[in-house]
Amino acid sequence: GKMTTRLKKNRHSRGHVTAGHGRVGKHRKHPGGRGNAGGQHHHRINMDKYHPGYFGKVGMRYFHKTRNQYYCPIINLDKLWTLVPEKIRKELAEKKDGTAPVLDVTRAGYFKVLG
């Protein structure tokens, strides 16, 4: 929760005129601008160093993109067996004639099988 007042740094600074902010430089409100100001100007070095690729565009625009048309959940081949119930898996393991289960992946909510 909240920090108790008596432990704050400001209590220690009572009686000292500038409260640790100096007379010459002074403690001004927003000396570098608010928020992300100056990313392409006076804060450029920081932006280039720690946030490369922050500015500019990439890719093509797609007006009124409806996500429904691209709804296509995927499942990998190695994960397919997780869709087969435990009981059926045991039964097929006992058989030795190489029968495989038939899976409707759309019933499980997947539209595309990868791999």
ABEGO torsion letter per residue (X at the ends): XBBBAAABAAAAABGBAAGGAEAAAEBBABAAEBEABGAABAAAAAAAAABBGABEBBEBBBBGBBAAAABBBBBBAAAAAAABBAAAAAAAAABAAGBBBBBBAAAAGBABBBX
